[in-house]
């Protein structure tokens, strides 16, 4: 029993120190509703260190993101601002999102002190709707370790572009358990980068 308590304390201290170290000081480049919480993280992401990218992740969470009873539950937008072209295909995107959400939910279990809970497997499926503009749609089945404590399905839109203004590659993610025709998606689609990426530096 004593060893178990010490293990819990040790893992908790690691989690806290990691989160503090990996929060970026950059301003969030996403323009969203002022009620939407925001965050900026540096790669490598502490919960998904095997993702082979250099850059930052900018996030905007819908106001009801953390409320399991809200229409906006787990609805949010994030962008990867990357130094190099990620060359994403449907298969690569599926692998990346599997790593991303499996790691995120493992961190969620630790943050809730559920160290010995076995995380259900994450399942991801994406299709490329428009090869010319690198646009994807898909669904992510993942265990919500933070709020519902059950598997959820996240409908997802992903687009990839190059931002001339900052000279970086942009991977834009929009996610929600709601179907694409739900009003929540209108709010997600309104979230965009604060500046014009077509302007040359």
MIDOSE-1310 file (N, C-alpha, C; in nm, 2 decimals, decimal comma, always signed):
residues 201
xxxx	+0,08/-0,12/+0,00/+0,00/+0,00/+0,00/+0,09/+0,13/+0,00; +0,19/+0,12/+0,08/+0,28/+0,24/+0,09/+0,35/+0,26/-0,05; +0,39/+0,16/-0,11/+0,46/+0,17/-0,24/+0,36/+0,23/-0,35; +0,23/+0,19/-0,34/+0,13/+0,24/-0,43/+0,11/+0,39/-0,41
xxxx	+0,11/+0,43/-0,29/+0,09/+0,57/-0,26/+0,21/+0,66/-0,31; +0,33/+0,60/-0,29/+0,45/+0,67/-0,34/+0,45/+0,68/-0,49; +0,41/+0,57/-0,55/+0,40/+0,57/-0,70/+0,30/+0,68/-0,75; +0,19/+0,69/-0,69/+0,09/+0,79/-0,72/+0,15/+0,93/-0,71
xxxx	+0,21/+0,96/-0,60/+0,27/+1,09/-0,57/+0,38/+1,12/-0,68; +0,46/+1,02/-0,71/+0,57/+1,04/-0,80/+0,52/+1,07/-0,94; +0,42/+0,99/-0,99/+0,36/+1,02/-1,12/+0,29/+1,15/-1,13; +0,22/+1,19/-1,02/+0,16/+1,32/-1,02/+0,26/+1,44/-1,03
xxxx	+0,37/+1,42/-0,96/+0,47/+1,53/-0,97/+0,53/+1,54/-1,11; +0,55/+1,42/-1,17/+0,60/+1,42/-1,31/+0,50/+1,49/-1,40; +0,38/+1,46/-1,39/+0,27/+1,52/-1,48/+0,27/+1,67/-1,46; +0,27/+1,72/-1,34/+0,27/+1,86/-1,31/+0,39/+1,93/-1,37
xxxx	+0,51/+1,88/-1,35/+0,63/+1,94/-1,40/+0,64/+1,94/-1,56; +0,59/+1,83/-1,62/+0,59/+1,83/-1,76/+0,49/+1,93/-1,82; +0,37/+1,94/-1,76/+0,28/+2,04/-1,82/+0,33/+2,18/-1,81; +0,40/+2,21/-1,70/+0,46/+2,35/-1,68/+0,57/+2,37/-1,79
xxxx	+0,65/+2,27/-1,82/+0,76/+2,29/-1,90/+0,72/+2,30/-2,05; +0,61/+2,25/-2,09/+0,58/+2,24/-2,23/+0,47/+2,34/-2,28; +0,43/+2,43/-2,19/+0,34/+2,54/-2,23/+0,42/+2,65/-2,30; +0,39/+2,69/-2,42/+0,46/+2,79/-2,49/+0,42/+2,93/-2,45
xxxx	+0,51/+3,02/-2,47/+0,48/+3,16/-2,43/+0,43/+3,24/-2,55; +0,41/+3,18/-2,66/+0,37/+3,25/-2,78/+0,22/+3,29/-2,77; +0,18/+3,40/-2,84/+0,04/+3,44/-2,84/-0,03/+3,34/-2,93; -0,16/+3,32/-2,89/-0,24/+3,23/-2,97/-0,28/+3,29/-3,10
xxxx	-0,26/+3,22/-3,22/-0,29/+3,28/-3,35/-0,43/+3,26/-3,39; -0,51/+3,19/-3,31/-0,65/+3,16/-3,35/-0,74/+3,27/-3,30; -0,82/+3,32/-3,39/-0,92/+3,42/-3,36/-1,06/+3,36/-3,33; -1,09/+3,35/-3,20/-1,22/+3,29/-3,16/-1,30/+3,37/-3,06
xxxx	-1,41/+3,33/-3,03/-1,50/+3,39/-2,93/-1,42/+3,41/-2,80; -1,43/+3,53/-2,73/-1,36/+3,56/-2,61/-1,39/+3,47/-2,50; -1,50/+3,40/-2,50/-1,54/+3,31/-2,40/-1,47/+3,17/-2,41; -1,40/+3,15/-2,53/-1,34/+3,02/-2,55/-1,20/+3,02/-2,49
xxxx	-1,17/+2,93/-2,41/-1,04/+2,91/-2,34/-0,93/+2,89/-2,45; -0,81/+2,93/-2,43/-0,70/+2,91/-2,52/-0,58/+2,86/-2,46; -0,49/+2,80/-2,54/-0,37/+2,74/-2,49/-0,27/+2,73/-2,61; -0,14/+2,74/-2,58/-0,04/+2,72/-2,68/+0,06/+2,62/-2,62
xxxx	+0,09/+2,51/-2,70/+0,19/+2,41/-2,65/+0,30/+2,40/-2,75; +0,42/+2,35/-2,70/+0,53/+2,33/-2,79/+0,54/+2,18/-2,83; +0,59/+2,16/-2,95/+0,64/+2,03/-2,99/+0,78/+2,01/-2,93; +0,81/+1,88/-2,89/+0,73/+1,77/-2,88/+0,62/+1,78/-2,77
xxxx	+0,50/+1,74/-2,81/+0,39/+1,75/-2,71/+0,42/+1,64/-2,60; +0,40/+1,68/-2,48/+0,44/+1,60/-2,37/+0,36/+1,47/-2,36; +0,24/+1,47/-2,41/+0,15/+1,35/-2,41/+0,16/+1,27/-2,54; +0,24/+1,33/-2,64/+0,25/+1,26/-2,77/+0,39/+1,28/-2,83
xxxx	+0,49/+1,24/-2,75/+0,63/+1,28/-2,78/+0,68/+1,21/-2,91; +0,62/+1,11/-2,95/+0,66/+1,04/-3,07/+0,62/+1,10/-3,20; +0,53/+1,20/-3,20/+0,50/+1,28/-3,32/+0,62/+1,35/-3,36; +0,66/+1,33/-3,49/+0,80/+1,38/-3,53/+0,80/+1,53/-3,59
xxxx	+0,74/+1,62/-3,51/+0,72/+1,75/-3,57/+0,79/+1,86/-3,48; +0,83/+1,97/-3,54/+0,88/+2,08/-3,47/+0,79/+2,20/-3,49; +0,75/+2,27/-3,38/+0,66/+2,38/-3,39/+0,57/+2,40/-3,27; +0,45/+2,44/-3,29/+0,36/+2,47/-3,18/+0,22/+2,42/-3,21
xxxx	+0,14/+2,40/-3,11/+0,00/+2,37/-3,12/-0,08/+2,49/-3,05; -0,17/+2,55/-3,13/-0,25/+2,66/-3,08/-0,40/+2,60/-3,07; -0,46/+2,62/-2,95/-0,59/+2,56/-2,92/-0,69/+2,66/-2,88; -0,82/+2,65/-2,92/-0,93/+2,72/-2,87/-1,04/+2,62/-2,83
xxxx	-1,08/+2,62/-2,71/-1,18/+2,53/-2,66/-1,32/+2,60/-2,65; -1,42/+2,55/-2,71/-1,56/+2,60/-2,70/-1,59/+2,62/-2,55; -1,68/+2,72/-2,52/-1,71/+2,75/-2,38/-1,76/+2,62/-2,30; -1,84/+2,54/-2,37/-1,89/+2,42/-2,30/-1,81/+2,29/-2,32
xxxx	-1,68/+2,31/-2,36/-1,60/+2,19/-2,39/-1,59/+2,09/-2,28; -1,57/+2,14/-2,15/-1,56/+2,05/-2,04/-1,68/+2,01/-1,97; -1,80/+2,04/-2,03/-1,93/+2,01/-1,97/-1,99/+1,90/-2,05; -2,00/+1,78/-1,99/-2,06/+1,66/-2,06/-2,20/+1,68/-2,10
xxxx	-2,27/+1,78/-2,04/-2,41/+1,80/-2,07/-2,43/+1,92/-2,17; -2,33/+1,98/-2,21/-2,34/+2,10/-2,30/-2,34/+2,05/-2,45; -2,41/+2,13/-2,53/-2,41/+2,11/-2,67/-2,27/+2,13/-2,73; -2,18/+2,20/-2,66/-2,04/+2,22/-2,70/-1,94/+2,13/-2,64
xxxx	-1,99/+2,03/-2,57/-1,90/+1,93/-2,51/-1,80/+1,88/-2,61; -1,67/+1,88/-2,56/-1,56/+1,83/-2,64/-1,55/+1,89/-2,78; -1,60/+2,01/-2,80/-1,59/+2,07/-2,93/-1,48/+2,18/-2,92; -1,38/+2,17/-3,01/-1,27/+2,26/-3,00/-1,19/+2,26/-3,14
xxxx	-1,10/+2,36/-3,14/-1,02/+2,38/-3,26/-0,88/+2,39/-3,22; -0,79/+2,32/-3,30/-0,65/+2,34/-3,28/-0,57/+2,34/-3,41; -0,46/+2,41/-3,41/-0,37/+2,41/-3,53/-0,23/+2,37/-3,49; -0,17/+2,30/-3,58/-0,03/+2,27/-3,57/+0,04/+2,37/-3,66
xxxx	+0,13/+2,45/-3,60/+0,21/+2,54/-3,68/+0,35/+2,48/-3,69; +0,39/+2,42/-3,80/+0,50/+2,34/-3,81/+0,61/+2,40/-3,90; +0,74/+2,36/-3,86/+0,85/+2,41/-3,94/+0,86/+2,35/-4,07; +0,83/+2,22/-4,08/+0,84/+2,14/-4,20/+0,71/+2,09/-4,25
xxxx	+0,70/+2,06/-4,38/+0,58/+2,00/-4,44/+0,56/+1,86/-4,38; +0,44/+1,84/-4,31/+0,41/+1,71/-4,25/+0,38/+1,60/-4,35; +0,35/+1,64/-4,48/+0,32/+1,54/-4,58/+0,22/+1,44/-4,54; +0,11/+1,49/-4,49/+0,00/+1,41/-4,43/-0,08/+1,34/-4,54
xxxx	-0,10/+1,21/-4,52/-0,20/+1,13/-4,60/-0,30/+1,09/-4,50; -0,41/+1,02/-4,55/-0,51/+0,97/-4,46/-0,45/+0,87/-4,36; -0,36/+0,79/-4,41/-0,30/+0,69/-4,32/-0,21/+0,75/-4,22; -0,13/+0,85/-4,26/-0,04/+0,92/-4,16/-0,13/+1,00/-4,06
xxxx	-0,23/+1,06/-4,11/-0,32/+1,13/-4,02/-0,38/+1,04/-3,91; -0,43/+0,92/-3,96/-0,49/+0,83/-3,87/-0,39/+0,78/-3,76; -0,26/+0,76/-3,80/-0,16/+0,72/-3,71/-0,13/+0,83/-3,61; -0,12/+0,96/-3,66/-0,09/+1,07/-3,57/-0,20/+1,10/-3,47
xxxx	-0,32/+1,09/-3,51/-0,43/+1,11/-3,42/-0,45/+1,00/-3,32; -0,41/+0,88/-3,36/-0,41/+0,77/-3,26/-0,31/+0,79/-3,15; -0,19/+0,83/-3,19/-0,08/+0,87/-3,10/-0,13/+0,99/-3,01; -0,18/+1,09/-3,07/-0,22/+1,21/-3,00/-0,33/+1,18/-2,90
xxxx	-0,44/+1,12/-2,94/-0,55/+1,10/-2,84/-0,52/+0,99/-2,74; -0,45/+0,89/-2,78/-0,41/+0,79/-2,68/-0,33/+0,85/-2,57; -0,23/+0,93/-2,61/-0,14/+1,00/-2,52/-0,22/+1,10/-2,43; -0,31/+1,17/-2,49/-0,39/+1,27/-2,42/-0,47/+1,21/-2,31
xxxx	-0,53/+1,10/-2,35/-0,62/+1,03/-2,25/-0,54/+0,96/-2,14; -0,42/+0,91/-2,17/-0,34/+0,86/-2,07/-0,30/+0,96/-1,97; -0,27/+1,08/-2,02/-0,25/+1,20/-1,93/-0,37/+1,23/-1,85; -0,49/+1,22/-1,91/-0,62/+1,24/-1,84/-0,64/+1,15/-1,73
xxxx	-0,60/+1,02/-1,75/-0,62/+0,92/-1,64/-0,52/+0,96/-1,52; -0,40/+1,00/-1,56/-0,31/+1,04/-1,45/-0,36/+1,16/-1,38; -0,41/+1,26/-1,45/-0,46/+1,38/-1,39/-0,57/+1,36/-1,29; -0,65/+1,25/-1,32/-0,76/+1,21/-1,23/-0,72/+1,10/-1,13
xxxx	-0,59/+1,08/-1,12/-0,53/+0,98/-1,03/-0,59/+0,84/-1,05; -0,62/+0,81/-1,18/-0,66/+0,67/-1,22/-0,55/+0,60/-1,28; -0,44/+0,58/-1,20/-0,31/+0,53/-1,26/-0,32/+0,38/-1,31; -0,42/+0,31/-1,26/-0,42/+0,17/-1,29/-0,54/+0,13/-1,38
xxxx	-0,60/+0,23/-1,43/-0,71/+0,21/-1,53/-0,65/+0,18/-1,67; -0,69/+0,07/-1,73/-0,65/+0,03/-1,86/-0,72/+0,12/-1,97; -0,65/+0,19/-2,05/-0,71/+0,28/-2,15/-0,76/+0,20/-2,26; -0,89/+0,21/-2,30/-0,95/+0,15/-2,42/-0,88/+0,20/-2,54
xxxx	-0,87/+0,11/-2,64/-0,79/+0,15/-2,76/-0,86/+0,26/-2,84; -0,78/+0,35/-2,89/-0,83/+0,46/-2,98/-0,84/+0,41/-3,12; -0,95/+0,45/-3,19/-0,97/+0,40/-3,33/-0,99/+0,53/-3,41; -0,92/+0,54/-3,53/-0,93/+0,66/-3,61/-0,95/+0,62/-3,75
xxxx	-1,04/+0,70/-3,82/-1,06/+0,68/-3,97/-1,07/+0,81/-4,04; -0,99/+0,83/-4,14/-1,00/+0,96/-4,22/-1,00/+0,93/-4,37; -1,07/+1,01/-4,44/-1,07/+1,01/-4,59/-1,03/+1,14/-4,64; -0,97/+1,14/-4,75/-0,92/+1,27/-4,82/-1,03/+1,31/-4,92
xxxx	-1,10/+1,42/-4,88/-1,22/+1,47/-4,96/-1,17/+1,55/-5,08; -1,05/+1,61/-5,07/-1,01/+1,70/-5,18/-0,86/+1,70/-5,18; -0,80/+1,61/-5,27/-0,66/+1,60/-5,27/-0,58/+1,72/-5,31; -0,64/+1,81/-5,39/-0,57/+1,93/-5,43/-0,55/+2,03/-5,32
xxxx	-0,64/+2,03/-5,22/-0,62/+2,13/-5,11/-0,60/+2,06/-4,98; -0,57/+1,93/-4,99/-0,53/+1,85/-4,86/-0,64/+1,87/-4,76; -0,76/+1,83/-4,78/-0,87/+1,84/-4,69/-0,92/+1,70/-4,65; -0,94/+1,67/-4,52/-0,98/+1,54/-4,47/-1,10/+1,55/-4,38
xxxx	-1,18/+1,45/-4,38/-1,29/+1,43/-4,28/-1,27/+1,29/-4,22; -1,31/+1,28/-4,09/-1,30/+1,15/-4,03/-1,37/+1,15/-3,90; -1,35/+1,04/-3,83/-1,41/+1,02/-3,70/-1,30/+0,95/-3,61; -1,30/+0,99/-3,48/-1,20/+0,94/-3,38/-1,29/+0,88/-3,27
xxxx	-1,27/+0,75/-3,25/-1,33/+0,69/-3,13/-1,23/+0,69/-3,02; -1,26/+0,75/-2,91/-1,16/+0,76/-2,80/-1,23/+0,76/-2,67; -1,16/+0,71/-2,57/-1,21/+0,71/-2,43/-1,19/+0,84/-2,37; -1,30/+0,91/-2,33/-1,29/+1,04/-2,26/-1,25/+1,02/-2,11
xxxx	-1,12/+1,03/-2,08/-1,07/+1,01/-1,95/-1,09/+1,13/-1,86; -1,13/+1,25/-1,92/-1,15/+1,37/-1,84/-1,29/+1,39/-1,78; -1,39/+1,36/-1,86/-1,53/+1,40/-1,82/-1,63/+1,28/-1,82; -1,65/+1,22/-1,93/-1,76/+1,12/-1,93/-1,72/+0,98/-1,88
xxxx	-1,59/+0,96/-1,89/-1,53/+0,83/-1,85/-1,59/+0,71/-1,93; -1,61/+0,74/-2,06/-1,66/+0,64/-2,16/-1,61/+0,68/-2,30; -1,63/+0,58/-2,39/-1,59/+0,61/-2,53/-1,68/+0,71/-2,59; -1,62/+0,80/-2,67/-1,69/+0,90/-2,75/-1,64/+0,90/-2,89
xxxx	-1,73/+0,96/-2,98/-1,69/+0,97/-3,12/-1,67/+1,11/-3,16; -1,56/+1,15/-3,20/-1,53/+1,29/-3,24/-1,53/+1,30/-3,39; -1,63/+1,37/-3,45/-1,62/+1,40/-3,59/-1,52/+1,51/-3,61; -1,44/+1,50/-3,72/-1,33/+1,58/-3,74/-1,31/+1,63/-3,88
xxxx	-1,27/+1,76/-3,89/-1,23/+1,82/-4,02/-1,08/+1,86/-4,01; -1,00/+1,83/-4,11/-0,86/+1,86/-4,11/-0,82/+1,92/-4,24; -0,75/+2,03/-4,24/-0,70/+2,09/-4,36/-0,56/+2,13/-4,35; -0,48/+2,13/-4,45/-0,34/+2,16/-4,45/-0,31/+2,27/-4,55
xxxx	-0,23/+2,36/-4,51/-0,19/+2,47/-4,60/-0,05/+2,53/-4,56; +0,00/+2,62/-4,64/+0,12/+2,69/-4,61/+0,09/+2,83/-4,59; +0,14/+2,89/-4,48/+0,12/+3,03/-4,44/+0,24/+3,11/-4,48; +0,23/+3,19/-4,59/+0,34/+3,27/-4,64/+0,38/+3,38/-4,54
xxxx	+0,28/+3,43/-4,46/+0,31/+3,54/-4,37/+0,42/+3,50/-4,27; +0,41/+3,38/-4,22/+0,50/+3,33/-4,11/+0,60/+3,23/-4,16; +0,58/+3,18/-4,28/+0,67/+3,08/-4,34/+0,66/+2,95/-4,27; +0,54/+2,91/-4,23/+0,51/+2,78/-4,16/+0,40/+2,70/-4,23
xxxx	+0,40/+2,57/-4,20/+0,30/+2,48/-4,25/+0,19/+2,48/-4,14; +0,06/+2,49/-4,18/-0,05/+2,49/-4,09/-0,14/+2,37/-4,11; -0,16/+2,29/-4,00/-0,26/+2,18/-4,00/-0,37/+2,22/-3,91; -0,49/+2,24/-3,97/-0,61/+2,29/-3,90/-0,70/+2,18/-3,86
xxxx	-0,73/+2,16/-3,73/-0,82/+2,06/-3,68/-0,94/+2,12/-3,62; -1,06/+2,07/-3,66/-1,19/+2,10/-3,59/-1,25/+1,97/-3,55; -1,29/+1,97/-3,42/-1,35/+1,84/-3,37/-1,47/+1,86/-3,28; -1,57/+1,77/-3,29/-1,69/+1,77/-3,21/-1,76/+1,64/-3,21
xxxx	-1,82/+1,60/-3,10/-1,90/+1,48/-3,11/-2,03/+1,50/-3,19; -2,06/+1,62/-3,22/-2,19/+1,65/-3,29/-2,17/+1,62/-3,44; -2,28/+1,59/-3,51/-2,27/+1,57/-3,65/-2,24/+1,70/-3,72; -2,19/+1,69/-3,85/-2,15/+1,81/-3,92/-2,25/+1,91/-3,95
xxxx	-2,38/+1,87/-3,94/-2,49/+1,97/-3,97/-2,54/+2,03/-3,84; -2,48/+2,00/-3,73/-2,52/+2,07/-3,60/-2,47/+2,21/-3,59; -2,54/+2,30/-3,52/-2,50/+2,44/-3,52/-2,36/+2,46/-3,46; -2,31/+2,37/-3,37/-2,18/+2,38/-3,31/-2,07/+2,40/-3,42
xxxx	-2,09/+2,33/-3,53/-1,99/+2,34/-3,64/-1,98/+2,48/-3,70; -2,09/+2,55/-3,70/-2,08/+2,69/-3,75/-1,99/+2,77/-3,67; -1,99/+2,75/-3,54/-1,90/+2,82/-3,45/-1,76/+2,77/-3,46; -1,74/+2,64/-3,48/-1,61/+2,59/-3,50/-1,55/+2,64/-3,64
xxxx	-1,63/+2,65/-3,74/-1,58/+2,70/-3,87/-1,55/+2,85/-3,87; -1,60/+2,92/-3,77/-1,57/+3,06/-3,76/-1,43/+3,09/-3,71; -1,37/+2,99/-3,64/-1,24/+3,01/-3,58/-1,14/+3,00/-3,69; -1,06/+3,11/-3,71/-0,96/+3,11/-3,81/-0,83/+3,18/-3,75
xxxx	-0,73/+3,18/-3,84/-0,61/+3,24/-3,80/-0,63/+3,40/-3,80; -0,56/+3,47/-3,71/-0,59/+3,61/-3,69/-0,53/+3,70/-3,81; -0,44/+3,64/-3,89/-0,39/+3,72/-4,00/-0,40/+3,65/-4,13; -0,38/+3,73/-4,24/-0,39/+3,68/-4,37/-0,26/+3,60/-4,41
xxxx	-0,27/+3,47/-4,43/-0,16/+3,39/-4,46/-0,11/+3,40/-4,61; -0,18/+3,48/-4,69/-0,14/+3,50/-4,83/-0,04/+3,61/-4,85; -0,02/+3,68/-4,74/+0,08/+3,80/-4,74/+0,22/+3,75/-4,73; +0,30/+3,78/-4,82/+0,45/+3,74/-4,82/+0,52/+3,82/-4,72
x	+0,61/+3,76/-4,64/+0,69/+3,83/-4,54/+0,78/+3,93/-4,60
